[in-house]
Amino acid sequence: MSIKEKVTEYDKKTKIGYTLEKIYLFVNPEILSKEGKIYRMEKCGNKNERELVERPYITKVNGEYILEAILNPKDMEISVKHLEGPLNFYGPAAYGSSHEMEHLENNKTQGIPFWDFKYILKH
């Protein structure tokens, strides 16, 4: 399983920045704990519509083997190293870990299609 985080570094003086992509690769991943509840719309590649899902705000993830790859577009470098887990993820990375584990456990994601929403016309 892979989990991606994006971190933007920006220098206000030079007005130059870059976005690091941190990609974590897990062999035999396991979510050890989840915290919080975020309601969000997600579009999965194998479905045509977005769905309402509940995701945790924080996840603690472990695996038999964990690699971290950091892609730095400013320096045009990719660094790779082995990490010991478990690792904590917050916000979008936590949603992503939950989403991908759902695929591994259920082979699909579970959600409520947006057409099941109540539509309200406001004047």
BELVEN-V947770 format. One record per residue. N is the residue number from 1. SS is DSSP state (H for helix, E for strand, L for the rest). PSI is psi in degrees with one decimal (none if undefined). D_CENTER is the distance of its C-alpha to the mean C-alpha in Angstrom with 1 decimal. Layout:
BEGIN
<<N	SS	PSI	D_CENTER> <N	SS	PSI	D_CENTER>>
END
This chain:
BEGIN
<<1	L	146.7	10.8> <2	E	146.5	8.5> <3	E	132.8	5.4> <4	E	136.3	5.6> <5	E	144.0	6.8> <6	E	130.4	9.7> <7	E	120.2	12.7> <8	E	127.6	15.9> <9	E	131.5	19.3> <10	E	129.6	22.2> <11	E	114.1	25.9> <12	L	-28.2	27.8> <13	L	-51.0	31.1> <14	L	-15.3	30.5> <15	L	36.3	28.0> <16	E	139.3	26.0> <17	E	-178.3	22.4> <18	E	159.0	19.6> <19	E	115.9	15.9> <20	E	141.4	14.7> <21	E	119.1	11.8> <22	E	119.8	10.8> <23	E	123.0	9.8> <24	E	126.4	10.1> <25	E	125.8	12.0> <26	E	131.8	13.1> <27	E	128.0	16.4> <28	L	64.4	17.0> <29	L	156.5	13.9> <30	E	130.0	14.5> <31	E	116.8	12.9> <32	E	-33.8	15.8> <33	E	156.3	15.3> <34	E	146.3	13.5> <35	E	138.3	14.7> <36	L	171.3	15.0> <37	L	121.5	14.6> <38	E	128.4	12.9> <39	E	127.1	14.4> <40	E	158.2	12.6> <41	E	133.2	13.4> <42	E	147.5	11.4> <43	E	117.1	13.0> <44	L	145.8	12.7> <45	L	-27.9	14.5> <46	L	6.8	17.2> <47	L	154.9	18.2> <48	L	-16.2	20.2> <49	L	161.4	19.2> <50	E	150.8	16.5> <51	E	150.1	16.3> <52	E	125.8	16.0> <53	E	159.8	13.8> <54	E	129.5	13.4> <55	E	152.2	10.3> <56	L	152.7	10.7> <57	L	-27.9	10.4> <58	E	135.5	10.6> <59	E	147.6	10.1> <60	E	119.2	12.4> <61	E	138.5	11.8> <62	E	165.8	14.7> <63	L	164.9	16.1> <64	L	-33.7	19.5> <65	E	134.2	18.5> <66	E	129.2	15.7> <67	E	143.6	15.7> <68	E	125.1	14.2> <69	E	126.8	14.9> <70	E	118.2	15.2> <71	E	117.4	16.3> <72	E	105.3	18.7> <73	L	-23.6	20.1> <74	L	-47.5	22.9> <75	L	-5.7	24.3> <76	L	48.1	23.4> <77	E	149.6	22.3> <78	E	116.3	19.7> <79	E	141.5	20.0> <80	E	134.7	19.0> <81	E	156.7	19.6> <82	E	137.7	19.5> <83	E	151.0	18.0> <84	L	135.5	19.2> <85	L	-175.9	16.9> <86	L	162.4	15.8> <87	E	144.7	13.0> <88	E	136.2	11.6> <89	E	145.6	8.2> <90	E	149.4	8.6> <91	L	-131.7	7.6> <92	H	-36.8	4.6> <93	H	-34.6	3.0> <94	H	-41.7	5.2> <95	H	-43.3	4.8> <96	H	-42.3	2.6> <97	H	-40.3	5.2> <98	H	-43.9	7.6> <99	H	-48.7	7.6> <100	H	-36.9	8.2> <101	H	-35.4	10.7> <102	H	-40.5	12.3> <103	H	-45.3	13.1> <104	H	-36.9	14.5> <105	H	-37.8	16.5> <106	H	-7.9	17.7> <107	L	5.1	17.3> <108	L	164.3	16.1> <109	L	153.8	14.1> <110	L	126.4	16.3> <111	L	176.4	16.8> <112	E	122.2	19.7> <113	E	147.6	20.7> <114	H	-22.2	21.3> <115	H	-9.4	24.9> <116	H	-4.4	25.4> <117	L	157.7	24.9> <118	L	122.8	28.2> <119	L	131.8	29.2> <120	L	123.9	31.3> <121	L	118.0	33.5> <122	L	141.5	34.1> <123	L	none	37.2>>
END
